[in-house]
Amino acid sequence: MIKKPLVILISVDGFKWGYQFKTSTPNIDFIKENGVEAFPGMIPVFPTVTMPNHNSIATGLYPAWHGIIANSFVDPSDPSFPRFNVSWADPRWWHGEPLWETVVRNGLRAGTYLWPGSEVVRGHWTCPQEYCARLANSSLAFEDRIDSILKFVDMPVSKRPSFIAVYFDNPDHAGHASGPDSQELTDAVSNIDKMVGRLLDGLEARGILNDVHIIMVSDHGMVTSCESKVIYLEDLAPWIRIPDEWYDWVGAVVALRPPRGFDAKHIVKKMNEGLQSGRVNNGQFLKVFLKEDLPERLHFSHGKFGQPIIGLASESYTVKLGRSTNSSCGGFHGYDNAYSSMRSVFFAHGPRFPKRKVASFPNVEIYNIITTIIGIRGAPNNGTLSFARDILI
């Protein structure tokens, strides 16, 4: 029996809500049927991509507040500085206080295993070797990741973490490569369920399965897109010519950062004129906004961070700078989080979780759920303490 609260947070990249129905998932079913399930799914933050969502889950902040606004982007204060990417551990990019730092600040221990951003040394968190596996080890087998969780659990009480976070990079890879309806995706889901079973069996063998809080989440969903659903920005040339280097990133979203001195409002006007002209292939499926004019529900307009011009593609449409020979179909995400195809999952089991389904909620609420279970004081965030109290017993 574990006397002090222990939370294990498992992130499964790209596990779209509904994947649990694709194949037999007895171990995932055990968690959701004996605890709390967000139904239908959990709401990711915008943009619905990996790095922003993992940092929102960890900090309880929306991307425009925590600074990780995409998987790759430039630093507006120093455009000559190398772009942010998934391997950056420089604390200049990362804002807010993640769960592992919160736990340590409160005098407890935390363990992380490949969770994006957990290798960043900042504040009270030093990413100690005994408790923090870095992204350089991301090739490690999934079984090794589960076994590492159990090694944390087996530590003496004085050294055991109160909070453990672990990351799995599939079924996202399978979804991108083969699409969300492929056999490869279904096989990846089945493998994740086996990993969950490996953890459940390990906890049960130690006699603590019902004493531990297990929370399984994902960061975003997935939708199929093909070359016939591409908007090519080069087709806007008759209305406006925009240098490629002004685009921070393109895909399901267009993020544009023109240099100082250029009129962002004029750029948006000319782009939308072209897109709505009927002379740009699929142009009607992309709408461009000034950041401050984005829908409030995206929580992207008023924070410190974010590109000044944002374009939103319709579901399953993607944006490219120019034409290429690639004509394959695959899985995509990053879209408006109002689309059900972008829904992620929240399944939770443990002594504080009743058996019930709860309405879909934004993933920024997870931070307060976990600090409430552990009984520690969290940092300011965009979640609500009342939600945590309502979902727990």
N, C-alpha and C positions, 0 to 999 in steps of 0.2 A: 504493500500500500504506500502511495505517495501522499505525504501530509501537506506539502506545499504545492500550490497550483503549478502545473506544467502545461504549456501550450506548444503544440507542434503545428506550424503553419506550412502547408505544402502548396507550392504553386506549380501548375501544370500548363505550360505555355500553349496558347491557342486551343484550349479545350472549350469549344463552343457548347453553350447550353443545348442539350439535345443529343450530344454525342453519346451520353450514357444509355441511350436507347438503341444505338446502332448494333450492339452486340451484348453478350452476357457480361455483366459487370457486378458480380456478386459482392465484391469487397467495397466498391463505391456504394452499392445499394445498402450495405450494412450501415455505413455512416449516415446516409441521408434518411434511411427509414427508422433509425434509432436516434435521430437528432434533428437538427434544423436544416431545411433546404430553402434557399431563395428561389421563388417560383413565380414566373418562369425565368429563371436565371438571375444573375446579378448584373448591374449596370456598370460597365467600364467607364473610365473618364475619356474625354476627347483630348487628343486623337487616340483612336482605339488601336494603339501599337504597344509593343512590349515595354520599353523603358519608362515612358511616362506612367503607365499603369502600375508597374511594379513599385515605382517610387511613391505613387499615390496610396497604394495599399500599405506601404511601410510607414508613411508619414501622416496619412490622413489629410493631405493637402491636394488640391487640384494642380495640374501642371503649371498653370500661370502663376502659381505661388511657390512651387518647389523648384522650378527652373528646368526640369527635364521635359522639354516641350515636344520632343520627337526622338527617334532612334539615332538621328544624326542631324546636326545643325551647327551654325557658326555662332561665335560669341559676338554680339552686336557692339560690345565695348571695344573689341579688338578683332576686326575681321581677318587680320593677318595670322591670328592664332589658329593652330590646327583645329579642324572641325571636331565637335563632340562625336564620339561613337561608343558602341556598347562596351569597349574595353577601357574607357577613360575612368581612372580612379582619382583624378585631380579634384580636390574638394571645391575648387573655384566654381564648378558647375552645379554642385549639389546644395540644396537649401532645405530647410525644415529639419526636424529631428526624427530619424527613423526608429522603429521599435527597438532594435538592438541597442541603440544609444540610450533610449529612454530607460530600458531595463537596467543597464549598467549605471546610469546616473542615479537610479534609485537603490543602488547598493547590491543588486543581484547580478547573476551571470546570464549571458546570452550566447547561443551558438548559431552560426550561419553556415550554410553549405551551398555556395554558388548563387545565392540570391543576388540579382543584379543590384549593384550599388553597395552591397555589404562589405566590399573590400576597400571602400573609401574611408580613410582615417580622418576623423573629425570629432571635435568635442570630446566626450568621454569614451568614445569607441576607438580602439587602436587596432582592430582586426587581429587579435592575438592568434598565433599559429595554432594553438591548441583548440581554439573555438571558431576559427574563421577560415574556411576553404575558399581559395581565390578562383577567379574565372579562368586562370591559366590551367586549372585542373578540370575544365568543363567536359573533357573527353572521357572522364571516368564513367564506368558502366553504371546504369541506374541502380543495379543491385548494391553497388558500393556506396551509393548515396544513402540508401535506406539503412545499410549496415552502419554507416557513420552516425545516423540519427540514434540508433540503438546504442552505439558506444557513448554518445552524450548521456543517454538515459542511464547507462550502467556506471557512470561516474559516482564517486562518493557524494553523499548529500551536500557536503560543504562545497563541492566543486561543480555539481550538476547544474546545468542551465535551467532557468525558469521559462525561457522562451527559446525555441529552436525553429529556424526557417530554412527550408530546402527548396531548390528549384529544379524542375525538369523541363528540357527544351523540346519535348515532343508532347502532343501530336502536331505542334506548329510546323515543324519541318516537313512532315508528311502532307499536311494540308496545303502548304505552299507548292510543293513539288507535284502533287497528284490531284489536289482538289479535295473539298470536304466530303465528297460522295464516293471516294475511291476505296478500294480494298486495302490499299496501303494505310490510309487513314484509320480504317476500322481495326487493322492489326495494331496500329500504334495505341489506340484506345484500349484494346485488350491488354497490351503490355503494361500500360499505366495501371490498369486494375490489378494486375499481378503484383506490381510494386506496392500498391496500397495493401494488398493481402499480405505481402512480406512484412510490412510494418505492423499490421494488426496481429499477425501470428507472433511476431517478436514481443509485442507488448503483452499479449495473452500469456505467452510462455513465462513471462516475468510476473504474472499475476496482477498487472496494473492497467489492463485495457480500459476498464471503466473508471479509472482515476485520472486519466490523461485527457486533455482537451485536444482533439484533432480537428483542424480546419483545412479543408481542401478548397482551393480557389484557382481561378484562371484569370488571365489578363484581358482577353478579348475573344471574339468569335472568328468566323471565317465565311467567305462567300466565293463562289466560282466566278471568274471573269475570263474572257477570251479577247483576242485581238479585234474582233468585231465591235467591242465595246470600249474602244480607246478614243480619247480626245487628244489630238496632237496640237501642242501649243504653237508649233511652227505655222499652223494654219491661220494664226491671228496676225500674221505679218501685214496684211493690207490695212489693219486698224492700228496696230502698235507693234514695234519690234523691241523685245525685251532681251537683254543679254542673258545667256544661260547662267552666268555666275550670280545673277540676282536671285535665282530660285534656290531657296534653302533646301527644299525637297519637293518631290512630286510623286504622286501615286494615287491613293484614294483622296488625298488632300494636296492642294497646291499651296505652298508656303513661300511667300515672296518678300524679300527684304531689299528694296531699292536703296541706293546710297543717299546720303543727305543731300538735300537740294532738289530732289525730284518729287513731284506732286503725286502722292499716293492716291488721292481721290481721282485725279485724272487717269492714272493707270487703271484703276478699277473700272471707271466709266468706259474706257476704250476696250478693255478686255470683255466686258459684258456686252458691249455693242456688237463685237464680233461673234461672241458665243450665241447671241440671240438673233443673229442675222439670217439664219437658215443656210448659210454658206460654209459653215464649219462642221465637218462631220461629227455627229454626236454632241455638238456644242450646247444643245439645250439641256444636256445632263451635267453641266458644270455651272455653278454660280459663284461669283467672286465677291468678297466682302472686304471692307475695311475691318480691321480687328475689332474696333469698338462697335461695329454694327452687326456682329455675329449674334445669333440667338442667345439670350441670357442663359438658357438651360445648359449651354456648353461650358459655362464657367471659364471662358477663355478670354474674355474681353477686358477685364478690369484688374487682373494681376500685374505684377511687375514684368513678367516674361511673356514672350510670344511675338511672332512676326507681325508686321503692320498690315500685311495683306494676306488673306486666307481664302482659298477656293475650295468649295465642297462639291465633290463628285457624287452623283446619285449612286445608289446601291448597285454594286457589281460593275460599275464603270470605273476605268482608271485613266490617269493622265500621264502622258509622256511628252518630253520636249520635242522629239522628232521621230520619224518613222525608222523602223529597223526590220531585219529579216526574221525576227522572232515572231512566230504566229501561234504559239502554243497556248493552251488554257492552263489555269492554275488557281490556287486559292489566294485571296487577298483580304486585307482588313485595313483599318485606319479610318473608316467612314464615321459619319455622324453616329453617335452612340444611341440615337433613337431607333435605329434599325434593329429589329429582333435578331438578325443574323450576327450582330456584334455582341450579343449577350454572352457573358461568361458564367462561371458557376460558383456557388458557395454551398458547400456541404459541411456540416459541423456536428461532432459527437463529443460528448463529455459530460461531467457532472453538472455543469451550469447550463447545458443546452437541453431544452425540453423536446419532446417528439412533436414537431409541427412544421408546416410550411409557412413561410412569411413572404409577403409581397416583395417584389424586386426592389432593391435598394442600391445606392451608389457605393462603390468600393471604398470611398473615403471613410465609411463608417467602421471599417474593420479595425483601424487603429484603436479606437475607443473601446470596442468589444474586448480586445486583447488586454489593454491596460486595466480594464475593469475586472476581468477574470483574475489577473495576477495580483490586483490590489495595489497598483502603483499610480503615481501622479503623472499624467501625460503632458505633452507639450501642446501649445495652442494649435488647433487644426480646423479643417472645414467640416468635420463630422459633428455629431451631436451626442452628448452624454446620455440624453434621455432615450435615444434609440438603443444604445447599449444596454441600458437598464430594462428596456421593454423586451428585448430579444432573449435576455438571460433569466435564469431562475436562481 
